Amino acid sequence: MTDAGNWCLIESDPGVFTEMLRGFGVDGLQVEELYSLDDDKALMKPVYGLIFLFKWRQGDDGNGTQSSKPNIFFAQQVIQNACATQALINMLMNVEDPGVKLGPLLSQYKEFAIDMDPSTRGLCLSNSEEIRTVHNSFSRQTLFELDIKGGEAEDNYHFVTYVPIGDKVYELDGLRDLPLEVADRPEGSDWVEAVKPIIQQRMQKFSEGEITFNLMALVPNRKQQYQEMLENLKQANENNELGEQIGDLENAIKDEESKMEMYKKENSRRRHNYTPFVMELMKILAREGKLVGLVNDAFTRAEARNKRGKLNTEKTMLQLKDPQNE
């Protein structure tokens, strides 16, 4: 794998991924964060794919059988820092739904790379100035992606995706040579149920020490879904018996609009460079003789918080060891 080149690190956040979809020109999809694989509200059907972020460890090979079936679009990661976009595009290339529009940029990439091997597909992706520009528009100085050359003490994070293709479920990991076939998908069944044990096992493995993973789902554009449902209800509401359901959908649409507006504001803050402001503020505080005192106060408050946290932890451990709690 080559170095990061002109690709920046980006944050693992549903707002980032959803706006990235818009930047690529994709229509009909959004990304939702999952706190549980039983979260039916977030897992609005259909689910097109799952994005799993975890702390990467040497020798973590996953479980499954390598597959080179031609109906799977898979591109290897050939450059560092492109991991998030690599995972998202690998997943998008395998969505087969007439209601989902990839847009000109990704449609052209797919058409151009469809007959290439995974490594060459990865090269084409990493050399796309348009794709890189969208990716870098969400850059932030946060270690949320893989840096293989980082020191041993530095945490490395990596994205993989799970997608249903035909009667199988595959894990697409850009660091591997080929996709992994991880589960069967019986006809008419929910593929998420088939892959649940695999993801839960991985979550359990990573949560033994600390929480270092994150799970998101690629789902339909909720606002568009709600609008379609609302239109159908209005047409069926001849006797004005569906007023409550119509009101619920109208509120759901407003909630989605508010969420997307919040995403835009958060991403705008991510893009903004606050360094000049912070440096100028520190200079002013130093000139006025306030900087050292504020820094010392901050250290004192931090130490107090740490002590309170340590006491709470010790209290919890004592409660767990108390025979009366057994």
N, C-alpha and C positions, 0 to 999 in steps of 0.2 A: 504494500500500500504506500502511495506517495504521501508527502506531507500535506498540510492543510491548504497550501496554495492561497487562493483568494476566497476561501469559504470560511465563514465565521461560525462560532458556536451559537446555538439558539436554545431557548428554554422549552422544556416539555410542558406545554400548557394548551388546553383545548382552544383558547382564544387565538393563540399563535397558529395552531394547525388549521383552524377554521378559516382565518383570514388568509392563510397561505393558499388554501384551496381557491379562494376568490382571486388571489393574485395570479394563480396558474390559469384562471379562466374556467374552473370546474363549476358546474351548476347542478344543484339537486342533492348536495351532500353537506354535512357538517360533522364536527368531531365533538364527542362528549366524554368527559372524564368519568370513570367508574370507580366507585368505592367498594363495590361488591358485584360479583357475576350474577347475583340474584336481584340486581337493581333493575326491575322491569321498567321503571319510568325512564331511566337513562338509556336502556337497551330497547329503544323504540324500533320495532321491526319494520323492514328487514335490517339485520346487522350485516354490513358488507365486509367488515374486517375488524380485528382487534390490534391495537398498538401497545406493545409491552416494553417499558423502559426498566432496566435493571443495572445493578452494579456488575460490570463485566469482570470475570475472573479467568485467568489462564487455565485452560483445560475444561472450560464449561462447554461441552459438546452437545448438550440437549439430547432428547430422546426421539428417535424416529428413523425412517429409512430414506436414504437419498433417492431423489426422483429426477429424471431428466425428460419427463413427458413434454411433448411439444406444445400442449395447450396451456402450460404455465409460463407466464411472463415473469422472468427473474433476472435482475441486474445485480452484479456484484458491486460492493463498495470498494472503489479503487483510490479514493482520496479521503483523508481524515476530515472531520468536522461536517461532512455531508450526510451523516448518519440519519438524522431526522427526516430530511427530504428524501433520501434514498428509501427509507422504510415506507414513507407515505406514497411515493410514486410506485414502488413495487406493488403496493396494495391497490392503488387506483387502476393500474394496468390490468388487473384481474377482475374488475367489477363488470359484470354483464347484466346491465339493466337499461332498457331503452329510455327510462326516465332520467338517467344520469348522463350528463354531457361533459366530456373531458375538456372541451374547448380546443381551439386551434393549436396552442403550444404543445400540449401533451399528446394530442391526436397525431400531430406531425412527428413527435418523438417516437411514439409507438409504431407508427407506420414505417419509419426509417430504420428502427432497431429490431423489428419483429423477427427477422431471419438471422440475427447475430447471436454469438455465444454470450453467456452472462458477463464475462469480463469486458468484452467490447461494448456491450450495452451500458455497463458502468462507466466506461470511458466516454461514451457519447453523452451520458447524463452529466458527468462532471465537467465536460467541455462546453456545455450549453450555457452561453452567457445569459440568456433570458431566464433560465431556471435558477442559475446562481444569483442573479439580481433579486429575484423574489425571495430566495432563501436569506440573502444577506440583509434584506430590508427589515428582518426581525432579529438582527444580531444583538447580543448582549453578552457582557463579560461574566458568564456563568458556566461552570463546569458541568454541563448536562449531556455532553457527548463524548464519544470515545477518543482518547488520545493514547494510542498504543505506545508511543515513545515516552510517555510521561514516567516520572520516577515511581518507585514501588510504593511510596507513601501517598501518592496522588490517586484519588478515586477516579476510576474510569467508568463511564456510563455508556450504555448501548441500547439501541432500539431494534426490536424484531417485530414482525407482524404475523398474524394468523389469518388465513383466508380460506373460504370454502371454494373448491374448484371441482366440478363434477360430483362424484360420490366420495370425495376425500377432503380432508382438511390438511393444509400445509403450513409449515412454519417457514417464513422467508427471512433469512438472516444474511445480510450483505457480506458478512465475513466468511461465509461458507462458499464452497464451490457450487453447490446445488441446493434446491429446496429440500426440506425434510417432510416426508409424509408422516403425519403424527396421529391421525384418527380417521376412522371410517365415517361416512355420512349417509346413513340409510335413507332411502327415498322417502320424502315427506317429513323427515325429522328436522329438528332444530340443530343446526351445526354447532351453535354455541354450547349446547348441552354436551356434545361429543368432546369438545375441547376443554371444557371446564376442569376436569380432573388434572389435565396436563398443566394448565395455568395455575391452578390452586396448589399443586405440588411445587411448582417453581416459586410461587409466592411464599409458601411455608419455608422453603429452603432459604430464601433471602431475608425473611423476617426473623430468623432465629437470633441474629445479632442486633440488627437495627432495620428501620424501615427504609429501604433503598430501592424501591420499585414504584412504578406508576403504570396504570392501565387506562387506556382510552379506547373508544369505539367509533368506527366510521359508520354513521347512520344517515338516514334521509334528512334533507333540509326540513326541519320541523315546521317552520313558518309556512312553507309551501304545502306540507302535508295538512296542517291545520286549516289553511285556506281552502284546500280542495274538500276537506271534510265539511267545512262550514257551508260551502256552496251547495253540496249535496243535501245537507240538512235543510237549508233554506228552500230548496226546491221541493222537499218532501213535507214541509211544514204548512200544509194546506189548512189545517184546523188550529193552527197556533198552539200546538201541544208540545212543541220542542223548544220553547223559549229558553228554558234553563240550560239545555245542552248548547244552544246557540250562544248564550251568554258566556258559558264556560270556555267555548272555543275562541270567542272574541278576546277574552281575558288572556288565554294562552298565547294568542298571536301577539298581544301587547307585551307579554312577558318575554317572548322571543325577541321582539324588537328592542326591548330594553337591554336584554343580554348582549345582543350584537353591538349596540351602542356602547355598552361597557367594555366589550372586547376592543373596540376601536380606540377608546380612551386609554386602556391599559397598554395597547400596542404602541400608541403614540408616545406614552411615557417611556416605554422600552427603547424606542428609537432616539429619544432625546438625550443629548449629551449634557449631563449635569456637572461634569468636572469643572468647567470654568467658573460656574456659579459657586460651587463648594470651595474652590481655591480662593476666590475673591472674598467670600464670607470669612474664611479662616484668616486671611490677611487683615481684614478689618478688625476681627476679634483680637488678633495679636497686637495690632497697633493700639487698641483701646485697653490692652492688658487684661482681657477677659478669657483668652483662649486656654491658658494653663489651668485656671480655676474650673472652667467648664469640663475640661478633659479629666481632671481629678474627680469632679463630681460624678462624671459618667462612670469612671472606674469604681467608685464607691457604691453606686447604685447597682452596677453589674455584680459586684462581689456579694451584695446583700441578696440579690435575686438568686445567685448560685447557692448561697447558704440556705435560703428558704427551700430551694428545690432539693438540696441534699437532705434536709430535715424531713421533707415530705416523702422522699424516697425511702429513707430509713424507717419512717413511721409505717409506710405501706408494707415494707418487708417484714416488720415486726408483727403486723396484723396477719400477714399471710402465714407466719410461723406459729401464731397463737393456736394452741390445741383447740380452743373454743371455736375457731373458725373452720376446723376440719370437719 
